[in-house]
Amino acid sequence: METDAPVRRLTTDLPAGTVTFFFSDIEGSTQLVQRLGPDYRQVLERHGSIVREGLSRYGGIEIGTEGDSFFAVFESAPAAVEATIWVQHALAEEPWPDMGAVRVRIGLHTGTAEIGHDNYIGLDVHRGARISAAGHGGQALVSTTTRALASTAADFLDLGDFYLKDLEEPERLYQIAIPGLPMSFPPIRSVGSTRNNLPASTSTLVGRSREMAEISDLLDQHRLVTVSGPGGIGKTRLALEIARQQLPRYAHGVFMVDLAPVEDERLVLPVIGNSIGVTDPSLTGIAGYLGDDPTLLFIDNFEQVIKASRDMGTMLQAARGLKILATSQLPLRIAGERLYRLSPLGTDSSSTTSGSDAAKLFADRAQAVDPSFRLEDHVHAVENLVGVLDGLPLAVELAAARINLMSPTEIAKRLTTGMGLLAGGASDAPERHRSVRAAIKWSYDLLAPVSQETLQRLSQFRGGMTLDAAETVGHIGTTDALTTIADLVDHGLLMRDTAGLSSSRFRMLEPIRLFAEETALTSGALPAIAAAHAAHFCDLASTAGVELEGERLPFWLAVLEEEFDNLRATLGFYESAGDPVSGLGILGDTWRFFQGKGHLSELVMWLDRFEALAGSSSKTPQRAKGLMAWGAAVYWQGDAPAAISHYEDAVAIAQEVGDESLIASAFYGLATSLIMNGDTSGWEPLSRAEEIFRNRNDIGGLAHVAAAKAFDALNTGEIKGSGKHFDHAFELYSEAGHRLYAGQTSLGSAGVALEEGRIDDALDYARKGLQYGEILGDRFLTAWSIEWVATALVEAGDIDRAAKLSGAASAAREKLGGGWTPLMIGVEDSESRLTRVLGEEGARTARSVGAGLTLDEAVELAKGT
């Protein structure tokens, strides 16, 4: 809006005091009229309806309109901002006719309401109109005052100070960062624009509002800011947008210096000189030209001429008004530098209904190829696809370019076999940006040979790696490990993962990992690298097998959860290599992790595959351990006959191998499966196991025997004897440091208390099991404990809570792939008890409420008194 909008006279009272003025108009309305002809009236009416609805929703008062422009006021600045966001979203989502998209610019300013002749008058009205006129279609600008009063209503981008038409003093402008809508716009329409050579943006910058704000803050406080990261992560596009937003702050100019074509550091100063228009491209000549005048140099692609960084330090010392925003895969390492490591776009959509930033980028670029593409029609497939690509912007853009040939699901499937699909970028893009491989190779070629070899060796890690694992698999000497890893981090090819158990954990973006793996395959090194990776995690599993039985179980459950992707890759390697011995050994060592973290079905899948590879003639300790793991898995899934069969095979192999520890464990597993199936023949293998455990002074093993006797007594109605056995088992488990089994035993004691009518004691025992499950991080024990709490609560008369917990426990068992109920040891479960109280339909309805609870929510409900 180039002039103040005429207002209509009001017959009602106008808000007085401090108000927020709202101005809007359609960008390019004249061109729309010419394109649409008579249809423009319908577009204009729909535009007016949307704006009026937004004003009405948030308490805005329409003052006047002229053509496509609106003038309104709000008594609340936050309400004005919220209305603006709503209007822009509604306009963006409206299905406008072809060639008739409506892009509206909105300006807000909060000031004093001066009223004359039933109209608003005064400088603040003019200021609001000028702010609106400075923007572009789809953009929403606010003044400093409005931003201060509405700081909690939205995120704002600081655009800087601008001289606006007819206003004597510069105005600090902020852009409302509207989620899901473009953030990138041409320069503000102001008086006396800053001299610059910044290229026009050919694409929308999607997301990155947090990064833009953080880097801008760094530039406010420091004179050299380097944005680093691997090729294809979006350094140039982001830095260009930041440089454009900085235009009002640098009276002497903002200049881009592209070093991508430069490979000789001696040419850096001449290129800078040419970019800013200096005839003497020496340090003295450039510094003399810049002097103390405020100037920003945006220097792109510094990594390949990194030796020239010392000249930047000299230039900053000589030209006091100079600031440098650099992009580089390496730090410049000069005094005063502030490094900003750029991460990929977010791929987590759990906190938003409109999709992750990476998914929005995919949709934006896909629509350039296929205008009919809509993210909401493919949201799950796109989120999966960008997750495969780890949110690397270049990879996402190149994948989106294939949308006219394949669906997002088909693209993701193709990507699992390599990066060949991710090529063919825009013809005007730099060669390194026309394929992901070229972008990553650009970074790879900058590495020293030892770092290149290390990157290849680390390519087999999935989901990250610890520093120790990197040293082992990467064959890096301890003294060189930190240096080599730091080199890979500096080049953006490894990223430090601060969310892990260890602060020294690192991960590789999937496109980079695929490149490194392909490079290793080409060099012939991949088979040995994959074998070294598998051997490392085979050793880790062996250590875990011991630790999962003791006091450190919580830690090792967490370790294996963190390394689960590496564990899966290792199992896949041994399956492909036809090595069932190693595969079954790993599964035998880690089955407790699969159970405790809810992966029983996957455990059974792997066991089935490796057992088929091994064949029935195989007689190894690893196969015996694998069969025992299989027996345990189906036992916890409630399939006692299958468990008995697997344990019988394990007993036979263990006896042939002659390993007493294996023999005792196999006999115990067989005995428990028989006893829980109501078969009294289980007492013979239990006696055999007890004899070996006693001879070996195995306290944990003797605790197992006591627990088996307790469950058998409870199952056969010998309640008092069962209680004594459970107490004895709990003491032995506690002595042996087996907290998981102690927790399970507490649930057995809850069953005894229920059968004896001691409801309060039953609740105490059940909640003790719940406490063990929480402390240990064992989801299986936690879900089982919730069922016992629910069962006890029915008898306590707390039917509503019992029903919710019963439904939650049932849903958890289904999600975890199995689980016990009290019925398995002869105690009526919560579902049966609720059915007696509420009837079948009533119990089903009441339990359905709890089925929607998360495990954590159910735990909190179960803890209540």
N, C-alpha and C positions, 0 to 999 in steps of 0.2 A: 504494500500500500504506500503510494508515493506521497499522498497528502492526507491530512486528517479526514476521517470519515465523517460526513454530515450526520448529525444525530436527530432523532425525532423528539419532539417535545413530550415530556412525561406528565401525566396527571397524578401519578402516585409519588410518594416520597422517595427520593434517591438516598442510597446509603451514604452516610457522611463519615468524616474522620479518615482513617487510613484504609484504603481499599486497594485491590489489585486489578489493574486495567488489562483487559484481554482484547487483542486485535488479531484479526486473521483475514487472509484473502487467498484466492486460488492463483498459483503460479501459472503463467502462460494462458490465462483465460481467453485472451483474444485469439490465440491459435486454436484453442478448443472450439470456440464459436465457429471459426472458419472450417475446421475439420468436420464438426458434427452438424452444422447447419441447424435445422429446426429441432433436432434431437438434443441440442444443448440445453433447452429449457428443462427437460426431464432430469438431466445431469445436475443442473443448478438447483432444482427443487430438492433432489435427493441429498445433495451436499448441505443445503440449508437445514433439512430435517435432522441430519446427523449432528451438525454443530449445535442445533437447538436442544437436541436430546442430551448431549454432553453437558451443556450449560445447565439444563434443568436438573440432571442427576446430582450435580455437585453444588447447587445453590447459586449459580450464576444468574445475573439479571441482564437480559438483552437491552442495550441502550439504543442501538440503531444499526441499520444495514444500508448498503448501497451496492447494487449489483451483486458481486460475489464476496464482498467484505462484511465482516462482523465487528461490532464494538460492544463489549460487555464488561461488567464489573463483578468482582467477588469480594465479599467481606473477609474471606480467609485466603491467604496465599497458598497454603497446602491444597485447599480445595481447587484453586485455579490450576495448579500444576496437575492434580489428579484428573481434572476435566480435560486438560490439554492432552494428556496421555491417552485417555479414553477416546477422544475425538480422532487423534492420529491413528490409533489402532483400528477404529471403526472405518475410517476412510481407506486405510490400507487393505482391509479385509472385504470391502464392498466389491461385488462383481460388476465393475464399470463396463460399459460397452467398449468394443474394440476401438482403439485409438482415442479412448475417452477417459483414461485414468486421471483422477483428480488428486493433485498434490498441493497441499495447503501449507502455507507458512504461518506460524503463530508467534506472537510476541507478548510477553508479560512484563509488567512493571508495577511495583507497589509504591504508592505515594499518597499524598494528601488529596482528598476529594474536595475540589473547589467547585461550587455550584453557582452558575449565573444564568438567569432566565431559563430555569428548569433544565439546564444542560451542564455537563462537566466541562470545565475550562482549566487553563493553566498549563504550566510547563510539564508537569508529570503526564498529562494526557498526550502532549506532543512527544515526550520521550518514549512512551509506550508504543505509539504509532511508528516512530523511527526504528525502534528495536525490531518490530515486526517486518518492516520494509527491508531491513538489513539481511534477513534470512533467505532461505531457499525452500522450495516445495518439499514438504515432509519434515522440515526442520522446525524445532520449537526453541526459541531463545528467551532468556529471562535476564533481568537486571540483577545487579549485586544485591539489592534490597530484597527482591523476591526470593533469590536463592538462599539468603540468610534466614528468611522467615519460613521457608519450605524445605529446609535441609533434610528433614526426615521423610519427605514425601517421595523423593526420587534420588537417583544419582545424577550428578551434573558434571559436564566437561568444561573446564575453564578455557575459554577461547582467547582471552586476552583483552587488551584495551583498544577501542576503536573510536575514531572521530565519525560521528553520524551527522547527517545533513542537518544544518541549521542549529546544531548544538555546539556551544563553545568548548566545553570540556569533553575529554574522551570518556567513553562509557565502557565499563568492564562487562563483557557479555559471557553468559554461560549457556551451554546447550543441554537440554534435558536428554539424558541417556535413556531412551525408551526401549525396554527389552523387546527383542524380536524384530525391531525396525532398523533401517540403515543408520549408521553413525557418521558416515563420511559424506561431506557436502563440499561444494566449491567454496572458495574464500568468501568471508563476510563482505557484503556490499557496504563499503565505507568510503569516506573521503580521504584521499591521499594514501593509497595502498602501498605496502612495502615492496621495494624492488626485490625480485627473486627470479630464479630460473627453474622453479619446481615444475616438473612435467604434470600434465593433467592426468587425473586418475581415470583409468579405463575400466575399473571394476569397483564394486562396493566393498568396503572394509566391514567384515562381519565379526561381531563380538569385539573382544580386546578393550572394552571400556576401562576395565581395571588396570590393564597394562598401560594404556594411554595416560591414565591419571598418575600412576606411579612413576613412569618415566618423565612425565612433565614436572612432577614434584622434584625429581632428581635434578633436572635441568635448572629449576629455580634455585637450587642450593649449590650446585657444582658446575664447573666449567667444562668438564669432559665426561660424557656419559657414553658408554659402549654397550650396545645391544648385541648380545652374542647368542649363538645357537647353531644347529646344523643347517645345511642347505635345505631349502624347502619349508622351513618353519615359519616364514613370513616376516623376516626381519625388515626387509626393504619396504614392503607395503605398509607396515606399521610405522616405521620411522618416517616415511614420506608423509603420512597423515599427521604425525606429531609435528614435523617441520612446518607443514601448512598451517596448523593451529598456532604455531609460534610466530607467524608473520607480524601481528600487531606489536610484538614486543621488541623487534629489532629494526630500529629506524634505518640502519645502514644496509640492511638486506638479509635475506635468507637464501643460501646458495647450496645446491646439490652438487657433489663431486663424485662421479661414478668411476671407481677404480677397477671395475670388473675387467676391462680390456688391458689393464696395466700389469705387467709382470716384472718390470724393472723399477726398483724403489727410487732410482734417480729421476724417474719421470713423474713422481707424485707431485712435487712442487709445481712443475710446469702445467700439469692438469688442473691443479687448484687455481693457479694464476689465470688460466684460460676460462675457468668456470666463473670467476668473479670479475673478469675483465681487466686484469693487471698486465701491463706490458713487460714488467721486470719480474719474472717468475722465481726470483731468489727468495730466501728467507727474509732478507732485509727489505726487498721490494714489496713482498706480500704484507709483512708486518707493518711497514710504513704506510701502505695503503689503508689497512684496516684501522690502525691507530687505536684510539680509545672508543671509537664509535661502536654501538651495540650491533654485533654481527653474529649470525649463526651459520656455521658450516655443517651441512649434513653430508658426511663422507661415507659412501657405501662400498662394501666389499674390501675392507682393509687387510683381510687375512693373508693374502698372497704377497703383500709388500710390507710385511710387518716390521721390517728393519727401518722403514721410514717413520716409525712412530716417534723416534727421538726428535725428529724435526717438528712434530706436532707439539711436543713439550716446549721446545724453544719458541715456537710461534705463540703459544698461549702466554708465555712469560713476556713476550715483546708487545703483544696486542692485548691490552687490558680489557677491551670491550668484547673480545672474541669468546664465543662458546662453541664447542664441537659436539655434535651428536653423530656417533660413528656406529656402523654395523660391521661386525667382524666375527668370524668363527673362533678367533683367538683374542684374548685380552691384549690391549696395547702396552700394558705394563709400564706406564709412566706416572709420575707423581700427580696426585689429584684425581686419577681416574676412578669412576664409579661404574662397576660392572653390573649389568642387568641381564640375567640369563633368561631368555624367552622360552617358555614352555609351549607344548602343542596346544591346540584348541581343546577346550573341555569336551569330554565325551559322556559325562554323567548327566542324564536328563531327569534324575530322581527329584530334583528340587524345582523343576519347572514343567509346565504343561505344554510349552511351545517347542520343546526339543532342545538338545544341547547345542552349544555354539558350533561344534563341528558339523552337526546335522543341518543347521541353518546355512552354513557355508555350502554344503553339498546341494541343498535345495536351491540356493541362489544361483550357483553355477549350472545346475541341471536345467533351470528355467531358461537360461540363455541358449541352451541347445533345444529344449522342448518346452515351450511356454505353457503347455498344459500340465506340466509336472507340479504336483502339490504334495508337500511334505506330509500332511496329515493322512494321505492315502497310503503312505509307505513308511510311517514313522519307525516302526519296530525294525524293519529291514535296514533302513538307513542308519539307525543307531547302532545296529550290529556291524554294518559295513565300516562306519567311521571308527568303531572300536577296534576292528581288525587293523585299521591304518593308524591306530594310536593318535588320531587327531592331527596328524601332520598335514598342514594346510595344502601344500603342493600335491601330496598324494590324494587328498580329498577332491581337489579341483580336477585332477586328471581322471579320477574315477568318475566324477560327475559328467565329464565330457563323453562318457560311453553310454549315457542314459538313453540315447536314441537307438542303441543297438541291443541293450540288455537291461533287465530289471535290476534294482539294487541287490536283490538276493543272488542273482546270477553273477553280478560283478564280484560280490564277496566270495562266492564259491571259486571263481577263477583266480582270485588273489591268493588263495591258499597254496597255489602251485608256483608262485613267483610274481615278479614285478613287471613282466613283459607287457601287461595290460596298461600299466601306468606310463604311457608315452603319448607323444603327439599333442603337446600343448599348443598354445596360440602361436601362430607363425611369427608374430612380432615380439615374442618373448625371447630372452637370452637363451642360447643353446642349452645351458645347464638347467634351465627351467622347463625344457620340453619333455623331460622324463625324470622320474624320481631317481632312477639309477644315475643319470648324469649329474643331478644335484648332489647326491651322496658321494659320487666318485670325485667331484670337485673337492669335497672335504677330505676324502680318503687320500688323495694324491698329495695333500699338504703334510701328511704324517711321515715321521721317520720310519724306516723299514721295521724296526722292532715294534713300533706301535701298530703298524699295519698287520704284522703277524699276530700280535696280541688281539686285535679286533676280530680277526678271523677265528681265533681260538675261543673267544667269548661268545661267538655267534650261536652256540648250542644252548645257552642259558635261556630259559623261558621264565618270564615273570620276575626277573631280577637275579642278583647274585650278591653274596657277601664278599668283602675284600679277601678273606681267606680262600673262598672258593675260586675267586678270580686268580689268585696267586697259584693255586694248585692246577686248575684246568688250563690256565693261560701260560703255565710254565714260566712264570715271572719270578726271578729271584727276589727274596724278601727285601733286599736293599733297593731294588729297582722298581718294586711293585707300585709304591706311591707315586713315583715319578711318571711311570708309564700310564697308570690310571688317570693321574692328573692331566697328562697330555691328551688323553682321549676325552676327558671331561671338558678341557679347554677348547677342543675342536668341536664340541657339541655332539660327539658320537656316543658318549655315555652320559647318563644323567644320574645325579645323586638322588636316591629315594629316601626322603626323610620320614616316610610314614611307616617304615618297617621296624622290626624288633631291634635292629642294629642301626646306629647312625652311619655305619660304613657299608651301606647297601647301595647297589647301583643297578640301573636298568638301561636297556637299549630299546629305542623305539622299533617297532616291528618292521617298518620298511628298511631301517638301517640294518637290523638283524638279518633280514632276507638278503640284502646286498652282501654283507660279510659272509654269510653262508654260501652264496653263489660264488663269491670270490675264492673261498676255501675249496669249494668243489672243483672249480677250474684249475686251481693250483695242485690238486690231488691230495690236499691235506685233510679233507673233511672226514674220511673214515677214522683216522687216528684221533682227530679232535672229538668226534662223537663218542668214541670209545672211552676217551679220558673223562669226558663229562659224565657218562654213564657210570664209570668206575667210582667217581667221586660220590655220586648219590647212592650207589650201592653201599659204600662204606658208611655214609650218613645214616642209611636205613638200618644197618647193622648196629650202629651205636644207639639209634632210637629204640631198637628192639629191647635193649636192656633198660634204658632210661624210662620207657613207658610203663614199666612195672613198679617204679619207685617213686620217691618223693618229688622228683623233677618232672613228673608227668605233665603238669600244666604247661611248663616251658616247652617241652618237646612236642606237645600237641600244637602249640603255636608255631614252633619251628617248621613242622611238617605242613601246617596249613599255609605258611608263607612260601614254602618250597613245593607246593602241590603241583604246579605246572612243570617244574623241573622233574619231579617224581614221575609224572605222567610221561614226559618225554623219555625218561630213562626206561620205563616199562615198554614204551613203544620201540625203543632201540633194541632191547633184548628180544622182543617179539619178532621184529624184522630180522634180527640176527639168528633166529632159531635157537635161542639160549633159554630154555625153560628153567634151568637150574638157578640162574641168577634172578630171573623174574619171580619164581616161586619163593626164593629166599627173601626178596624184598617184601613181598606180600605177607609172608609169614612173620617178618619183623615188624611190619607197620599196620597189621590188621586192626589193632586197637585204635589207631588214629582214624582209619576209615569208619569204624563203628562210632567212636566218640564224636566225630564231626559230621555224622550223617551221610556218609558215602557208601553205605553197605551194598547198594545195588551195583555201584561201580566196582567195588571189591569183588563181588561174585562174577562180574563180567570178565575182569582180568584173570581171576583164578580159572574160570572155565577155559579161556584161551590158552593159558600156559599149561594147564593139565592136559589139554588136547595135544599140545606140542610134546609134552614129556612122554605120554603113553604109559600104559599100565605096567610095563616092564621096568620102568625107572625106579631105582631103589637108592635114593640119596637123602641125606638129612634135610636138604632144602625142600624136597617134595613132601617129606613128612610134615615139615613146618607149614607148607602151603595147604596141605590137606587139613591140618588142624585149624588153620585160619578159615578155610572153607566151612568146616564143621561149625566153628564159632559163629560165622556170618549167618548161616541158615538157622542155627539154634536161636539167635537173637531175632530172626525173622519169624520164629514160631514153627519151623519145620523140623520137628524132632527126628522123624524117620530119616530124612536126608542127612541130618547132623550125625546120627548113629552110623550111617554108611561111611561117611567121610572119616570119622574117628576110627572106625574099625580098620580102614585101609592105612591110616596113619600109625596105628598100633603095630600092624604087621611090618611096615617099613622100619619103624623105630627099633623094633626088636631085632630085625635083620641087620640094621646098621650098628646096633649095640650101644647106643647113646642113652644112658640112664635118665638123664634130664628129659630127653624127648619121650622116652617110654613112659615116665611118670605123668608128664603133661598130657600125652595121648590117652592113657588110661583114665585120667581124671576127666577129660573132655567126654570120653565115651560113657563113663559112669554117670555124669551129670545129665547127659542127653537121655540115657535110659531111664534114670530116676524121674526126670521131668516128664517123661512119656508114660509114667506109671508102671514101669517094668522093673520088678524086683531083682532081675539079674544084674542090675547095675551095681549091686553091692560087691560083687566079686572084683571088677576092675577098680572100684573105689578102694578096696582093701589093698590091692596090688600097688596102687598109687600111694596110699598112706604109708606103706612099708618103705617104699623108696624115699619118699619125702622125709620120713623119720630117720632113715639111715644117713641121709645127706644133711640132716639138721636144717631142712628147708622150712623156715617158719611160715613163709607165704604159702607154700604148698600145703602144709598142715592146716592153715586157715581155710584154704579151698575145701579140704576134706570136711572140716567142721561145718562150713556153710552148706555143703551138699547134704550132709546129714540133717541140718536144720530145715532145709527146703523139703526134703523127703518127709520129715516128721510133720511139717505143716500141711503138706499135701495129703497125708494119710490121717489127719485129725489128731495127731499126738501133740497137742498145743503146748503143754508145759515142757516136754522134752525139746520141742522146737525152739522155745525161748532160750533154754540153757545153751543149746548149740549155737544160736545166733550171738549170744553174749560172748561165748568163747571165741567164735570166729572174729568178732569185732575186736577183741583184745589182741588176737594174733595178727590180724591185718594191721592194727595200729602199731604193734611192735615191729612189724616188717616194713612199715612205711608205705603200705599199699592203700592209699586214701580212697582210690576209686572203689575198690572192693569193700572198704569199710562203709562207704556211702551206700552201696548196694545192699549190704547187710542191714543197715538201718531200715531200709524199706521192708526187709523180711521181718524185722522186729515190729514194724508198723502193722504188718499182717497179723502177727501174734496178738498184739494189743487189740486189734479190731475183733478178732475171734473171741477174745476174753471180755469184750465190752468196755475196754478202757479207751474211750474215744479221745480224751485229751492226750493220753500217752501216744496213741496212734498218730495224732496230728504232729506231736513233737518229733517223733521218729521220721515221719514223712518229710517234715521241714528240715530235719537234719540232713536227709538225703539230698534235698533241694540245695542246701547250703554247700554240700560237697560238690554237687554238679556245677554250681556257680564258680566256686573257688578253682576247680580243676578245668573249667572251660569245656566240660563234657556235655554236649547237647543231649546225648542219649540218656544219660543219668538224669539230667534236668527234666526231660519230658516224662520219664518213668516216675520221677518224684511228684510231678504235677498230678499224674493219674492217682497216686496214692493219697495226696492231699484231697483231691476231689472225692475219692471214695470215703475218706474219714469225715468230710464235711457233710455228706449226705446223712450219715448217722448222727452228726451234731445238729442237724436240722437247718443248716445253712444251704437251702436247696438252690437258690438263685446262683450263688457263687460256685457251688458244686457243679451245677450244670454247665456254666461257662468254662470252668477248668476241665471238665470232662470232655467237652467239645474241643478245647484247645489241645488237650493231650492226644486225642484221637487224630486231629489234623497234623500234629507234630510227628506222630508215629508214621503217618502216611508220607510226610515230607522226608523224614529221615530214612525211610526205606525199611522200617521194621521196628520192633519193640515189644517188650513184655507188657502184659496186663496182669492184675492180681489173679485172674482166672487160671493162669498157667501154674499157679502154686496152690490152687484149691480155695482161693478167696474170691467171693463175689465182687465184681468190679463196679465202678461208678455207674456205668451205663445200665447195668441190670438193676442196681438199687434205685436209680432214678426212674426207671420204667415201672417198678413196683409202686413208687410214690405218685408219679405224674401220668402214668399210662404211656403206651408206646408213642402215640402222636405227640403228647405233651412233652415227653422226654426228648424226642427228636427236635422239636421246635426250640426248646430251652437250650439244648446243646449246640444248636446251629449258631447261636450268638457267639459262643466262645470259639467256634472254628475260624472266625476271622481275626482272632487275636494273634499278635506276634508272640514268639517264645518269650521275649523280654517282658511284654505286657502280661502274659500269663504268670510269669515268675512273680511279678509285683503283686498281682491279685492273690496268688497262693500264699504270699508272705503275710497277708493281712490277718489281724486277730479278730 
